[in-house]
Amino acid sequence: MVMSLADNNSKTIVIYSLYPETHACPIIRLIAPLMAHNFNIIWAAKRINSEWSFDLESTRTADLIIIQRHFPANFTHNFLKKILTLNIPIIYELDDMLLDLPNYHPSYENLKKHSPYIKWILKSADVVIVSTPTLKESLQRYNPRLLQLEHNLVKWSLFNSSPRQLNHNFNFLISGTSTHEDDWLIILDPLLEILKTFPNVNAIFFGELPTRFLNHPSVQLIKFQDSYEKYASILKELPVHCALVPLKDTYFNRCKSNIKWLEYSAAGIPGIYSDVIPYRSSIFHEKTGLLVSNTYDAWFNSMYQLVNNPKLAHTLVKNAQIEVFINYSIEKSSSNYINFIQSLVGSEHKRRIFAELSIQPTILKESIKVKIHSFLNKYILWRFNKNKD
């Protein structure tokens, strides 16, 4: 599927992702900046019901191939081997440390199965593009020579909205899916106390609702949106005066980006953010947002401060909007990223003869385990099971 129809001189980029092209990750990292500069994009992985299809024919004539996030997998392995034989430059794009998820993460078991294939592509791609300096540093041991840092940018025209008018009510926003349940534990008690202290304060959860807030009279839930454009449309219309963005200080989270600050600021929403690397690296405390330690008192005091001083919240977001538009918007700050993409067009894919070896031992080990287990069940263990009966 061609997603942008530019002039005949435009270059064609084929993207392989397990996300639909309406999802946040593809739009933020690939689709929005590339389409803004008139690249032709072919979304070459399609899922109909439970079946996947991959467009190899379009790839043969592409100028560039991009493989995204957890597309490397057991069921895509053979197809990826075909792509790696083509004389076309290949980018692997990654914006999370998928090789080191905490075991409480909802996707831990699933993404663990992708790990050997991700390591393989990290070594097989011509370039690996990542979203943060910490993620780049974390991946050095897998591919020390070919890592390229490209910060997340926000599509300003998609999110831009004016700060909300001040009135009698003050509404907090907490946005995210179940992957943030552990992060939300940081703010549950102070937020409940704020709602108890101020009758005019409400909380709007966009995505998921922690069980402790079920049926709370001052709490509203807005369902999660799979469509990134729909999410942006709703976000910039929400009657909220401050976003709460707690984030545990873990190795996995340190590799994350400041994307929520970018989106909220563009949408006219000031925020209180955990004072951790993703936000500390870009937010100027008490100028473009509030940075707080992950303690009850710090979060309660910051919420209390903005409820009592809504003009400060308004000032924070006005400053943040200027900062984000100038330094983090696709419209103003994507030239370096696009120039790098352009520099790869016309180059050749550098085949790495031994790259495949990194995945084979893992596959072999798993295969041996399955065969041994099958042998034991068939010839030995059944005897013990029978005796138990």
N, C-alpha and C positions, 0 to 999 in steps of 0.2 A: 504494500500500500504506500503510494507516494503521498507524503503529508504536506509538501509545499511545492508549488509549481512556479518556478522562477524562469529566468531566461535560459536559453540553450547553453550558455557558457557556465551556468552554475554547476557546482560539483555535487555528486550524489554520495550520500553517506548511508550505509546500511547498518541498522541497529538491531542487535539481538538482546532481548530482555524478557524476563518472565513476568514483567508487569505489563498491563495494557498501556497504550500510549496516552491515556487520560490520567494516569497515576502521577502522584507528586514527584517521585524520584526521577522518572524519565523527563518530565517537563522541566523541573528545576535544573537538572544537571546537563541535559542534552537538547531537548526539543526547543525550549524557549530561546536560549542563546543562539542556536544554529539557525532556526527559522527567522530570527531577527536579522540575520545576515544572508538570507536568501539561499541557503543550502537546500538541495532536494533531499528529503529524508524518506527512506523506505523502512517501514516497520516490518521486519522480516520474520518475526515469530508470532504465530497466531494460535490461540487455543479455542477450539470449538467443543463444548462439553468437557470431556476429559482427555481429548486428543489434541496433540500439538502438531503443527506443521511448520516447517522452516523453508524459507524461500532461498534456495541456493542459486537459482538461475539469475536473479537480480544481483546477487552478490558478485557473480563472475565479472560484471561490467562496472562495479562500483569503484569510486575513487578512494574510499576509506571504509573500514569496517570497525564498528564499536560493539564490544561485548560488555554488558552491564551487570554489575553486582553478582547475584547468585545464579546467573544463567549457566555457568559451568557446573555440570551435574552428571550423574551416572547416565541419565537418559539422553543427555545432549553430547556426551563424550565423543561418540563416533561421528556425529555431525561436525563438531568442532575440529576434529582431525582433518576433515575435508577442507574446512575454511583455512586451516593452517598451511595447506599445500598451495594455496593461491598466492600469486605474486602481488598482493595488495596489502598496504600497511594496516596493521591491526592495533586498536586501542582497547585496553581493558579499563573500565571505569568503575571506581569503588568509592563509596562515601560513608562506609561504616567498617569497623574492625570485625568483620564477619568470621575471622579465624579465632577470635577469642571472646565469644559471647559468655556472659555469666550464666550459670546453670539454671537460674530462676527466670531467664528470659523466655517468653512464650514460644519463640522460634528456635530454641536451643537444640532440641533433638533433630529437627528438620535440617537446620543449617550445618549441623555437625557432619551430616552425610555429604554436604557439598564441599567440605573443607579440602580434601585431597585434590579435587578438580580445580578449585580456586587457586591453590598453590601451583598447580600445573600451568594454568593460564597466566598467572603472575610472571612465570618464567618464560612463557611462550610468546606473549604479546610483544610488539615492538616498543610500546609505551604504556605505562600504567598511570592513569590520571586519578588523583585523590583530592579530597576536599579540604583537608586541614593539615597543618604542619605536624601535629601529633600522630595522625594516621600515617603520614609519610614516614616519619621516624619509626613507627611500629612495623612497617612493611619492609624496611631496609634489608632485613635478613633474608627476605625471599627474592628481592630484585633490587639490589643496591644501585644499579646504574641507570635504570630507565623510569624512575618515578618523577612525575610532573605534578606540581601543586597548582590546582586551579580552585580558588575559593568559590563558595556558593554565591550566586547573585540572585536578586529578586526581580521579577518582571514588574516594573513599577506601574505600568498601565493596567495590569491585572489587579493590583491590590490598592492602588492609591485612593485614599479617602481622608476627609478632614477629621480632626479630633472631635470627639463627641461633645455636645453642648452640656455644660454643667447644669444640674437641676437638683432637686431634693434627694433623689436616690443616687447611690454609688454602687456600681455593679462590677464585680471581679469576674474575670474570664480564666478558666482553666481548660486547656485544650490538649487532647491526645487520646491515644488508644490504650488498650490494656498493657502495652509494653511499658507504660509509665506508672504502673501501679506502685512499684517500689519508690519511685521518685515522689509520688503524691503523699506517701506516708510522712514526708517532711513537713507538709503544710496542713494536714488534716486537723490536728488539735488547735493550732493558732487560728485557722480559718473558722472553725466552729466557735471559738471564743469571740472572734470579731463579729460573727453573725449574731451571737447572743448579746454582745455589748451594744451594737448599733441596729436598731429596728429598720433603718433606711438602707441597710447594706444587703446586697444579694450576691449570690454566686451562680454563674452560668457555666456549666460543664459542656464542652463541645467535643463529643466523641464517646466517652465512657463516664459512668457515674460510680464513684466508690460506694460500697454498700452502706457506709456510715452516714451517707447523705440521702439515702432513700427516704422519700416522703417528708423531707425537711421543707418547711413552709417557705424558706428563703432561697431555695435551690431549684434551678431549672436545668433540664438536660436537652441538648440538641444532638440529634443522632449524627454519627460519623458520616462523612461524605467521601466516597471512593473517587469521585471526580475532583481533581485539583482546582479546576476552574469554578466548579460549584462551591467548593470550600472557600475559595477567595471571595466569591460573590456574597456568600453568607457572612463571612468574617467582617468585611468592611461595612456591613449594615447592622451588625450587632450593637445594641445600646450598652456598651461596656466602657468603663473608665480606667481600667487597669488590668493587665494580664499578670497572672502568677505563674512563674516558670521555674519550679524546683527541679534540681538535677543532682542525684547522688554523685559524690566524687569517687568514681570507679575508673579503672583502666579503660573499660569499654566506653564510658561516657566522655572521657577526656579526648577521645578521637572524634567525637561528634562536632558538628558545626553550629554556628550561631543562627541557623535558618529561622527559628521562631522570632528572634529579635528583628531580623530583616522583614519578615512578613508582617508582624504586629506594628512595627514602626511605620512601614509603608501604608498600612491600613488605618493609621491614626490612633493606635492604642499604645499608651505607655506601659512599662512593665517593671516588675520586681523579679530579679533573676538570681539564681544561686551563684555565689562567687566562686565559680569553677572555670577551668581553662576555656571552654567554648565561648563563654560570655565575657570573662575577664579580658580576653584578648581583643575585644572590640568595643565594649561598652565603657564609656567614661562615667564613673559613679557620680550620681547626683547631677549629671548633665544630660546624658542620653538614656538614662535608666538607673535603677537602684540595684546594686550588687550586695547580697546579704549572705552571711554564713548560714549553714544548714542547722540552725538551732531554733527552738521554739521562740525564745525571746527576740531573736533577730527578725524572724518572719512576722511575728505579732507586731512588733514595734514599727516595722516598715509599712505594714498594712494600716496600722493605726495612724501613722504619719500622713499617708496619702488621703485617707478618709477625712481627716481633719484639715487637710490642705490640698483640696482638689486643684487649686491653681498651680501647685508644684507639678502635679501629674500632667497638666496641660503643657507646662514649660518643658518637661522632660521629652514629651513626644514631638513637640515642635522642633527641638534640637535634634532629636533622633531622625526625624524625617529628612532634615537637611543632610545629615551625615550619611544616611543610607542611600539617598538619591544620588549624591555625588560620588560616593566610593563603593557602593555595593549594588547598584542597579544595572540591569542589562543595557538599558538605554544609554548609560554614561560610562560604564566600566568594563565592557566585555571585549574591548579591542585586543588585549593581550591574549585572552583565551582563543579568540578567533584567529589571530595571527599564528598562534601555535598550531591550530588545526590546519590552517592553510599550508604551513611549512611541511606537514606530513603528506599532503596530497602530491602524488607523483613519485613518491619514494617507493622503495620495494620492501616487501615483508622479509625480515631477516630470519630465516629458518634456523632454529636451534636444535641440532641433531639429538642432543641428550635431554631435551626438555621433557620428553615423554617418560623418561626413567623415574622422574619424581613421583609419578602417580602409580606406576606398576607395582611396587612393593606393597602399597596399601591395598590395592585391588586383589593382589595375589594372597595376601594375608587373610582378607575377608573370605575369599574363595576357599582357602584351605580350612578355615573355621567352619564354614557351611558344610564342606564335605566330611570333615571329621564328625561333626554333630550328627549328620545324616547316617554315617556309618555306625556310630555308637547306638543311635536309636534303633537301627534296623537289626543289628546283630548282638547287642549286649544289653542295653538299658531296658529293652522290652521284657527281659526275663525278670528284672527286679520289680517292674511295674506289675507284672503278672502275679508275682509272689505276694505283693501288697493286697491284691484283690482276694 
